[in-house]
Amino acid sequence: MNQDGPKDQDNELNNLPDWLRQMAGAKETPDWLLRLSLESAEIPGAAVSPAMQPRESGEPALAGQDMSDWFADDQIEPSDQQEQQEPEEVPDWFQGIADLDQEPEAGTTTDDATQATGTDVFAISKDETMPDWLTGVSTQSDAQESESEAASLADQKSIPDWLVGSSQEKGQEQPVFSPIEEAVPDWLTGTGDQDISEELETIIEPPDQEAGIPSWLIGATPTRQEEPPVLAPEKEAQESAPDWLTQDSEPEAEGAPDWVSQDSELEAEGAPDWVSQDSEPEAEGTPDWLTQDSEPEAESTPDWLAGISDQVVAEQPEPASAPSADESGLPDWLLAGIGEEEAEEAPVFAPAEKARDDMPSWLAQDDEAEAEGAPDWLAGISDQAETEAHEPATASPEKEAALPDWLAGISDQTATEIPEPATTLSAEETELPDWLTGIGEAEVEEPPVLASVDKEIEKPAWLADIDEEEIAEPEPTPPAPTDEKAEQPDWLAGIEEPEQEGALDWLAGIEEPEPATAPSGQTAGMPDWFADIDETETGQDLPDWLADIDEQAVAEEPEPTSLSAGGETAQQDALDELAKAEEIVPEADESDWITTVGQETEEKSVPDWLVGVDLDHVGEDQAETEQIAFDSYDQDSTPDRLADDGEPKDESAPDWLQDIRAGTEQEIAPTQDATAWLQDVTETPVPQDEAIPEIASPSDQLPDWLQQPGMDEIDTGEQVLATESEEALPDWLDGADFAESEVDADFLKEVMAAEPTTGQGARPVETPFREPPTKAAVPASAATLSWIERLRAQAGTPIDKESPAETSGPLSGLRGLLGPEPILAILPRSEYKPIPSMPESHQAEAKLFEQVLALPADRPVAITQAPGQLVLASLGRWVLYLALVVVIVAAAFLPDSGSLVSAPEMAETAAFYNTVQSLPPESTALLVLDYDPSLDGELTPSTRAIVRHLLHNQVGIVAVSFTPQGVAIVQDLFQESTGSDSGEYMLNLGYLPPHPASLHAFVGNPVSGTTLFGEKDPAQTALGKKIAGFDSLNLVITVSGNQEHIRWWIEQIGSQYDINIVSAVSSSIAPFIQPYYAADQIKGLLIGLAGAAGYETKIAQVALDYAQNNLVLQAYGQLLLVAILVLGGITFFARGRK
Amino acid sequence: MNLKRLFHIILTVIALSTGIIVLLSFVINSANLRAWRGVLVEWTVIVVAFALFIGVLNVLNVHAQRVLKGQSVIYSLILVGAFSIVFVSGILPKDLLPSNFPQFTGPDGLVMDFVFRYIQRPVQATLFSLMAFFIVTAAWRAFRIHSAASLVMFISAILVLLGSIYLDLGGAWQTVVDIKDWVLRVPAMAGARGILLGIVLGTVVTGMRLLLGIEKPYTDQD
């Protein structure tokens, strides 16, 4: 509404307590409070006060710094259209109320009261006699007044006259409520101011501006475009405006909760459905209650307002029912307000003064709150009172179209009260109940007073009685509850008193279970309009305003899941903060009405409805609660406080309450097994940041904590609490060890009290109000928690006290639960490995192997052979040995045996010979002996032939041996060849360890060692002097029976030095050396004895025949071996392969 | 860093540097590298000789313990006696002996020559010659034809044996010799080359693992 809003709003928000600030964002704000704030924001300011003059768009509202944030946040910035909806008209009844309040209650004259409507009114407006929650109306004005007179004047002007009067009177007569300033919640303070100011504005609204339409409804009138005529300074109006009004126009305030910010943001993606839907027609950032107000006709009317209007029109065609008869049907709290005087004077409405006297201030404000968001029933009361007070008139079609029915009645009143040709009298007027009609009559009787001087007449008589009682008995209740009750509004006090006294009828009726289909006779004591409500079918279980809430909620919120997370988080934060507020916020900061509602609970700083609630649970499971509420929304659009409250305790309860309960039972059957919000609060904590489908219904804007617990508390009372046994606990609480759990005992009691169906023990014996929940009726959320149900300890199951208790989660406090599977106990799952296809043969062998394994082990059988067989077996071996000996001996001694064997001519041998033969004289050859005496017969002939050949060619021989025996072999050969151990051509260097390192060492310095024979210093020998290094050697001749050592020479030396290598090897390693020969890595190769024989043949000049002779013997032995092999094979075949 | 780890690092550095130097000396024709290689090889020979000496002492210790314990006393005494005789005769300086016995001492003394010439050499030669008898007996028992493979093996053995007998029987026998040569040159050499290639590859891999420090036989780590 104002453009200067952000600045003011920041200050306002900063001054607000956190828990209220959080609550502002919470969606749990009751509808009636929301509407109260909205309507208050839209009610035009009083014309008489500059501060009350209607604010122009962009003008800040009253700077109610004390206003609670949540209430301020509720003041979502309306659309531009709404911003232009300035207060233009005030219903007459409002004016009457204001005047009535201004009328001096004790000693004050009507003139004073009339003057009180002026600037002086608000000097008294901070009267302490007001109930705390209403005192806040004047609190802000008081605060401002203390600052300066101008501010005081502005504050005074921001309060309606009627409230001024009431407050003044009460302030004089009831100083008990003096400390109310501190106790008054800020939000109410701001509300009151705003309400008053704007009501006054409405009252003095010129008729041309939406005559009879309150300013807060002006937004609903499409034709309203004009600015209010009141010309109060804008600043004053801004200052006098409560915060929530300021925030209405300041949706982007920094302190505003998320949902407010989101609301203010057009087309915000995260906006909740209810916000989005509301904002569609006008501004996307406008909340529902703002949008609905701004919408024309029934669409713009809030559901609860529309319901009232509908009900009035459709169900109460006979307004003339006697108020005396209505009294019996009225609830006691209403009766308490009406009092005996009201009952007596009914249906005639009290005169203006009388009514004013009877009018309690808080009700006076309630009347204001009607336009501002008061409960519907109050609105309807006022409507009817006024409509009955005036003759039916042709309502302006524009007005009729722009206003909801009940507001049309208000406008009609205004029209009649304010001299105006177009006084509207809606048809609803005739539908008002008698007792309300009386109110109207009272107004009719003194219309001038209502119109011009006192608005008190507009106040219903019963309300006036209430007020009167308050005045006459400032402390009607014993002081024991004292401050709390004293601070309570009367209507709350009236609620509590019956319980103490034995319960009022209607409360008793609530407590006593009644069948949903109550006999018609029960409605005998009800007022007609209540009876009519009962008889209706569509809203048969609910009053219309509730039914319409349901209907409209369903219609307007087809997509409940699109709620923005911000709204939820704001709600949850609100609850969290609320829980914190229990500890942090001092009582003085708490709203009085909350405090007083709390009665004599231990937590006096917390209202009762919060006392029974485990705030921790509430804070934790707020999202779940919302989910439950949403799940049950289809069946129950009524507020939970009406739907889920306890069983009726008394049949004398008014029918409308019974019907409400009955209808609620049918509709909310799924949730009746337990108080949904309580169950959900404690059952499944939901991550707070998790988005949950939002409650789409405007009726659900009532927070659960306001809907359910409060009503439960009212309905059940302490008697029920006392009678509830543990069996009445929800099943999920049965197995809990409450002693050790963190669950608050009070909270559990509340749960037991609120539990309508599961109780099996001490619940009142009366017919259960609700049928046991069917399985299908279980809410979805409860169904999803079935797994928890399964885990729940059965009734009677002994609880193992020693077993550890759950410390967190929904199962907190339960014992004997199965713990999580230890991670170590989970064996890794084996990987699937496909079995490769196995050949059939393998399979057959595998089967055979299995069969063998399956067979029993055979006992070892001793093989017994005849002695003859053993002799023959050993004899055959000996025969073979003997044959070999005979053959070799025969070959050695038989003449011409060698003629059959001749030395072969082999290429390797020839190459070897050629290589050695190619050595020039005086050259030096390295002879490496690498064999032991075991190979002496095979290799020594080669060595001898080589030595003789070298010596024959005058090639020096430097001998080195890889075996110790080789040194001796060489030395023998030297002696055998030359007759000396050393000489000019011979040098025996001795033993060289067979290792590549030693080989390299030798190659590095061939003559560095000591000689074994002869010279100590090889370098000093004749041959040694010729050898300066390895390069001085011309040929390497290896005689070896070890292939590895030959490879060393070939690989380590032959590749590094330009030197030829020839080898004489045994026949056994010949195949491994031949490749090197084939690769020309060695230049010649003597293979075994045959090679030596062939080499001897080459060196015929040396006349050696050692190899040749041995070769003949070897040939005969090999012939014998072949013969044995053949005989063995034949014998094997002959024996049949055994 | 503890001392053990530091010790391992030092050993690794020494081993790798030594291997790299020796390897490069084969790849690069450098006198300095070869000189360094020679130094390293000499150190290796000394170490190996010392290891051999330690091994001899260990053998003496073991057999001495057996003599003292009375276990296999005779054989242990023979071993210890033979070792003492050869070692003393070989190391005993000729100057310390009387003039008539200088030829008996030293590596080229009569004692050493006798032991080698008339004991060790005939014994070893005799033991190896017995292989002929063992082979004959094995041929009788082993070369039994159970399958085609055994038949092929049997035939191959017969042909190689016959071909190794260089009988002067003309061209027919020469055919047998040629078959023998083919067997040795083609299938046998193929198998031998395969084995050699495997050995070489294994040697290369082992050398690389040593050079890269993957294997550390010089430490207690694998």
Contacts between the chains, C-beta under 8 A, distances in Angstrom:
chain1	res1	chain2	res2	distance
A	876	B	140	7.7
A	877	B	137	5.7
A	880	B	133	7.5
A	880	B	136	5.1
A	880	B	137	5.8
A	880	B	140	6.1
A	881	B	133	5.2
A	881	B	136	7.4
A	881	B	137	7.8
A	884	B	132	6.3
A	884	B	133	6.1
A	884	B	136	5.6
A	899	B	168	7.2
A	900	B	167	5.5
A	900	B	168	6.0
A	900	B	169	7.6
A	901	B	165	7.1
A	901	B	166	5.8
A	901	B	167	6.1
A	901	B	168	6.8
A	902	B	166	5.7
A	902	B	167	7.8
A	902	B	168	4.3
A	903	B	166	6.6
A	904	B	166	4.4
A	904	B	177	6.9
A	932	B	124	5.7
A	933	B	120	6.5
A	933	B	121	3.9
A	933	B	122	7.3
A	933	B	123	7.5
A	933	B	124	3.7
A	933	B	125	4.6
A	933	B	128	7.7
A	934	B	124	4.7
A	934	B	125	6.1
A	934	B	127	6.5
A	934	B	128	3.3
A	935	B	128	6.8
A	936	B	121	6.5
A	936	B	124	7.6
A	936	B	125	4.9
A	937	B	125	6.2
A	937	B	128	7.8
A	937	B	129	6.9
A	964	B	116	7.9
A	965	B	116	6.5
A	965	B	120	6.3
A	965	B	121	6.3
A	965	B	124	7.3
A	968	B	113	7.1
A	968	B	116	4.4
A	968	B	117	6.4
A	968	B	121	7.1
A	969	B	121	7.7
A	971	B	108	7.8
A	972	B	117	7.2
A	981	B	108	7.1
A	990	B	107	7.8
A	993	B	45	6.7
A	993	B	48	5.9
A	993	B	49	7.1
A	993	B	52	7.6
A	995	B	44	7.4
A	995	B	45	7.5
A	995	B	48	6.1
A	997	B	41	4.4
A	997	B	44	3.8
A	997	B	45	5.8
A	997	B	48	7.1
A	998	B	41	7.4
A	998	B	44	7.8
A	998	B	45	5.0
A	998	B	48	7.2
A	1000	B	37	6.7
A	1000	B	38	7.1
A	1000	B	41	4.5
A	1001	B	38	6.8
A	1001	B	41	4.5
A	1001	B	42	5.5
A	1001	B	44	7.8
A	1001	B	45	5.2
A	1004	B	34	7.5
A	1004	B	37	7.9
A	1004	B	38	4.0
A	1004	B	41	6.9
A	1005	B	38	7.5
A	1012	B	107	4.7
A	1012	B	108	6.1
A	1013	B	107	7.3
A	1013	B	108	4.4
A	1014	B	108	7.5
A	1047	B	196	7.9
A	1055	B	26	7.8
A	1056	B	26	6.6
A	1067	B	164	7.4
A	1070	B	184	7.2
A	1071	B	184	5.9
A	1071	B	188	4.5
A	1071	B	189	5.9
A	1071	B	191	7.7
A	1071	B	192	4.5
A	1072	B	192	4.8
A	1072	B	195	7.5
A	1072	B	196	6.6
A	1074	B	184	7.2
A	1074	B	185	6.9
A	1074	B	189	5.6
A	1074	B	192	7.5
A	1075	B	189	5.8
A	1075	B	192	6.3
A	1075	B	193	5.1
A	1075	B	196	6.7
A	1078	B	189	7.4
A	1090	B	164	7.0
A	1090	B	166	6.2
A	1111	B	166	7.0
A	1114	B	165	7.9
A	1115	B	164	8.0
A	1115	B	165	4.3
A	1115	B	166	6.8
A	1115	B	167	6.7
A	1117	B	132	6.2
A	1118	B	161	5.2
A	1118	B	162	7.7
A	1118	B	164	5.9
A	1118	B	165	5.0
A	1119	B	165	6.1
A	1120	B	136	7.2
A	1121	B	135	6.7
A	1121	B	136	5.6
A	1121	B	139	5.8
A	1121	B	161	6.0
A	1122	B	158	5.8
A	1122	B	161	4.8
A	1122	B	162	5.9
A	1124	B	136	5.6
A	1124	B	139	5.3
A	1124	B	140	5.2
A	1125	B	139	4.7
A	1125	B	140	7.4
A	1125	B	143	4.9
A	1125	B	154	7.1
A	1125	B	157	6.5
A	1125	B	158	6.1
A	1125	B	161	7.6
A	1126	B	158	7.1
A	1127	B	140	7.5
A	1128	B	139	6.6
A	1128	B	140	4.3
A	1128	B	141	7.1
A	1128	B	143	5.8
A	1128	B	144	6.6
A	1129	B	143	6.3
A	1129	B	144	6.4
A	1129	B	145	5.6
A	1129	B	154	6.3
A	1132	B	144	4.3
A	1132	B	145	6.6
A	1133	B	145	7.2
A	1137	B	144	7.9
A	1137	B	146	7.0
